[in-house]
Amino acid sequence: MGAWLEQKEKVKELLASEEYKTLMKKRSTEYETVFNQTKGNPGFRNFHLRGKAKAGTEWGLLM
């Protein structure tokens, strides 16, 4: 159980670091907006086709 607590403490320190906070602020403005708009505007919630190639085609049509 000690290793788990050590790992938990490392993650807690990482999440509290200024570098992580800066990265998350940048991510929220650059990337999350695109996915939120994609999900919200045409009502896209999940892929209807299965498989990497088919999902890629569906994503291309959506974009």
Backbone as a printed PyTorch tensor [residue, N CA C, xyz], in Angstrom:
tensor([[[  0.8180,  -1.1940,   0.0000],
         [  0.0000,   0.0000,   0.0000],
         [  0.8610,   1.2570,   0.0000]],

        [[  2.0990,   1.1580,   0.4620],
         [  2.9920,   2.3070,   0.5340],
         [  3.3310,   2.8720,  -0.8330]],

        [[  3.5270,   1.9930,  -1.8360],
         [  3.8560,   2.4560,  -3.1820],
         [  2.6900,   3.2510,  -3.7700]],

        [[  1.4900,   2.8220,  -3.4830],
         [  0.3100,   3.5240,  -3.9870],
         [  0.2250,   4.9290,  -3.3990]],

        [[  0.5110,   5.0560,  -2.1240],
         [  0.4720,   6.3680,  -1.4850],
         [  1.5620,   7.2830,  -2.0260]],

        [[  2.7450,   6.7180,  -2.3180],
         [  3.8170,   7.5110,  -2.9070],
         [  3.4160,   8.0190,  -4.2880]],

        [[  2.8250,   7.1410,  -5.0800],
         [  2.3740,   7.5300,  -6.4200],
         [  1.2910,   8.6000,  -6.3270]],

        [[  0.3830,   8.4380,  -5.3950],
         [ -0.6900,   9.4130,  -5.2030],
         [ -0.1100,  10.7810,  -4.8460]],

        [[  0.9070,  10.8100,  -4.0140],
         [  1.5550,  12.0620,  -3.6190],
         [  2.2620,  12.7180,  -4.8070]],

        [[  2.9100,  11.9010,  -5.6660],
         [  3.5720,  12.4360,  -6.8600],
         [  2.5610,  13.0890,  -7.7970]],

        [[  1.4240,  12.4360,  -7.9860],
         [  0.3840,  12.9850,  -8.8610],
         [ -0.1710,  14.2730,  -8.2660]],

        [[ -0.3710,  14.2950,  -6.9800],
         [ -0.8790,  15.4870,  -6.3100],
         [  0.0780,  16.6610,  -6.5030]],

        [[  1.3830,  16.4100,  -6.3990],
         [  2.3870,  17.4510,  -6.6080],
         [  2.3760,  17.9280,  -8.0650]],

        [[  2.2470,  16.9970,  -8.9900],
         [  2.2060,  17.3440, -10.4070],
         [  1.0140,  18.2400, -10.7140]],

        [[ -0.1490,  17.8730, -10.2020],
         [ -1.3590,  18.6450, -10.4670],
         [ -1.3010,  20.0390,  -9.8510]],

        [[ -0.5120,  20.2020,  -8.8040],
         [ -0.3960,  21.4970,  -8.1360],
         [  0.6970,  22.3790,  -8.7530]],

        [[  1.5060,  21.8350,  -9.6560],
         [  2.6200,  22.6010, -10.2190],
         [  2.1250,  23.6910, -11.1670]],

        [[  2.8910,  24.7650, -11.2530],
         [  2.5520,  25.8790, -12.1430],
         [  2.6310,  25.4510, -13.5990]],

        [[  3.5720,  24.5780, -13.9200],
         [  3.7210,  24.0930, -15.2950],
         [  2.4540,  23.3680, -15.7510]],

        [[  1.9050,  22.5440, -14.8810],
         [  0.6760,  21.8130, -15.2000],
         [ -0.5030,  22.7700, -15.3630]],

        [[ -0.6060,  23.7410, -14.4860],
         [ -1.7070,  24.7080, -14.5550],
         [ -1.6400,  25.5070, -15.8560]],

        [[ -0.4390,  25.9010, -16.2570],
         [ -0.2580,  26.6300, -17.5120],
         [ -0.6570,  25.7690, -18.7010]],

        [[ -0.2490,  24.5110, -18.6800],
         [ -0.5730,  23.5820, -19.7550],
         [ -2.0860,  23.3780, -19.8650]],

        [[ -2.7660,  23.2190, -18.7490],
         [ -4.2120,  23.0040, -18.7640],
         [ -4.9550,  24.2550, -19.2410]],

        [[ -4.4640,  25.4260, -18.8800],
         [ -5.0920,  26.6660, -19.3410],
         [ -4.9610,  26.7810, -20.8590]],

        [[ -3.7990,  26.4290, -21.3770],
         [ -3.5660,  26.4610, -22.8210],
         [ -4.4490,  25.4320, -23.5210]],

        [[ -4.5480,  24.2540, -22.9500],
         [ -5.3580,  23.1910, -23.5500],
         [ -6.8250,  23.5960, -23.6150]],

        [[ -7.3070,  24.2210, -22.5710],
         [ -8.7290,  24.5610, -22.5310],
         [ -9.1080,  25.5550, -23.6180]],

        [[ -8.1830,  26.4280, -23.9930],
         [ -8.5120,  27.4040, -25.0280],
         [ -8.2350,  26.8930, -26.4320]],

        [[ -7.2400,  26.0130, -26.5910],
         [ -6.8550,  25.5690, -27.9240],
         [ -7.6030,  24.3380, -28.4100]],

        [[ -7.7920,  23.3570, -27.5500],
         [ -8.2990,  22.0720, -27.9970],
         [ -9.7300,  21.7810, -27.5750]],

        [[-10.0410,  22.0380, -26.3440],
         [-11.3540,  21.6690, -25.8350],
         [-12.4720,  22.4040, -26.5690]],

        [[-12.2130,  23.6190, -26.9980],
         [-13.2270,  24.3890, -27.7070],
         [-13.6650,  23.6790, -28.9820]],

        [[-12.6960,  23.1310, -29.7090],
         [-13.0020,  22.4370, -30.9610],
         [-13.9120,  21.2410, -30.7050]],

        [[-13.5930,  20.4360, -29.6990],
         [-14.3990,  19.2580, -29.4200],
         [-15.7740,  19.6370, -28.8840]],

        [[-15.8530,  20.6820, -28.0900],
         [-17.1560,  21.1160, -27.5880],
         [-18.0440,  21.6080, -28.7100]],

        [[-17.4670,  22.3580, -29.6400],
         [-18.2470,  22.8360, -30.7770],
         [-18.6800,  21.6840, -31.6670]],

        [[-17.8000,  20.7150, -31.8570],
         [-18.1270,  19.5530, -32.6830],
         [-19.2910,  18.7780, -32.0830]],

        [[-19.2670,  18.5910, -30.7780],
         [-20.3390,  17.8500, -30.1200],
         [-21.6340,  18.6540, -30.0580]],

        [[-21.5230,  19.9600, -29.8850],
         [-22.7080,  20.7730, -29.6660],
         [-23.4310,  21.2100, -30.9220]],

        [[-22.6980,  21.6240, -31.9330],
         [-23.3400,  22.1990, -33.1120],
         [-24.1540,  21.1930, -33.9150]],

        [[-23.5570,  20.1320, -34.4500],
         [-24.3700,  19.2000, -35.2390],
         [-24.9910,  18.0850, -34.4010]],

        [[-24.8120,  18.1120, -33.0810],
         [-25.3700,  17.0630, -32.2380],
         [-24.5840,  15.7680, -32.3060]],

        [[-23.3080,  15.8520, -32.6750],
         [-22.4760,  14.6530, -32.7850],
         [-22.0750,  14.1750, -31.4050]],

        [[-22.4520,  12.9680, -31.0470],
         [-22.1130,  12.4130, -29.7380],
         [-21.2400,  11.1630, -29.8210]],

        [[-21.4350,  10.3580, -30.8530],
         [-20.6030,   9.1650, -31.0060],
         [-20.5850,   8.7470, -32.4750]],

        [[-19.6110,   7.9200, -32.8100],
         [-19.4960,   7.4280, -34.1760],
         [-20.5560,   6.3670, -34.4300]],

        [[-21.0970,   6.3750, -35.6350],
         [-22.1030,   5.3900, -36.0050],
         [-21.4790,   4.1760, -36.6720]],

        [[-20.2670,   4.3560, -37.2040],
         [-19.5620,   3.2670, -37.8790],
         [-18.4570,   2.7360, -36.9770]],

        [[-18.0860,   1.4930, -37.1790],
         [-17.0400,   0.8710, -36.3730],
         [-15.8120,   0.6230, -37.2240]],

        [[-14.6690,   0.6810, -36.5930],
         [-13.4040,   0.4610, -37.2790],
         [-12.6960,   1.7860, -37.5040]],

        [[-11.3750,   1.7390, -37.4720],
         [-10.5770,   2.9500, -37.5710],
         [-10.7980,   3.6800, -38.9000]],

        [[-10.7960,   2.9470, -39.9860],
         [-10.9500,   3.5670, -41.3050],
         [-12.3420,   4.1880, -41.4640]],

        [[-13.3710,   3.4660, -41.0590],
         [-14.7390,   3.9770, -41.1860],
         [-14.9730,   5.1790, -40.2740]],

        [[-14.4470,   5.1050, -39.0440],
         [-14.5940,   6.2330, -38.1210],
         [-13.8250,   7.4380, -38.6500]],

        [[-12.6730,   7.2100, -39.2780],
         [-11.9130,   8.3080, -39.8690],
         [-12.6740,   8.9670, -40.9980]],

        [[-13.3540,   8.1630, -41.8100],
         [-14.1780,   8.7110, -42.8890],
         [-15.3370,   9.5170, -42.3180]],

        [[-15.9810,   8.9960, -41.3010],
         [-17.0950,   9.7080, -40.6730],
         [-16.6230,  11.0310, -40.0670]],

        [[-15.4580,  11.0190, -39.4170],
         [-14.8980,  12.2300, -38.8350],
         [-14.5770,  13.2490, -39.9360]],

        [[-14.0220,  12.7670, -41.0410],
         [-13.7190,  13.6560, -42.1550],
         [-14.9650,  14.3190, -42.7180]],

        [[-16.0310,  13.5800, -42.8350],
         [-17.2870,  14.1450, -43.3180],
         [-17.8530,  15.1680, -42.3400]],

        [[-17.6980,  14.9000, -41.0700],
         [-18.1830,  15.8150, -40.0450],
         [-17.4070,  17.1320, -40.0690]],

        [[-16.1010,  17.0310, -40.2990],
         [-15.2840,  18.2330, -40.3230],
         [-15.5280,  19.0180, -41.5890]]])
